Amino acid sequence: MEEIHLGQPKDNLETRDIGIAGMTCDNCVRLVEKALRGKPGVKEVSVDREAARARVTFDTTCTSIPELHDALLKSGYTPSPFPA
């Protein structure tokens, strides 16, 4: 019997960590979360200010890492390599 999926198949979901420069307070975290959640296909966002990174789960058929980076730049934050 064939399995039926409602909505998007899970195969299109990807979870990635994105380094973010410039977050200094809790309001920064809220702005970053809002920018990332505003992209179509983003399912989950978790931002860790102290680690300077966001973990984003998104549908790869709706958005991409470059588009998520653009959303961060437009909100005033810079995607960056993870701190050592």
Secondary structure by P-SEA (a helix, b strand, c coil): cbbbbcccccccbbbbbbbbcccccaaaaaaaaaaaaacccccbbbbbccccbbbbbbccccccaaaaaaaaaaacbbbbcccc
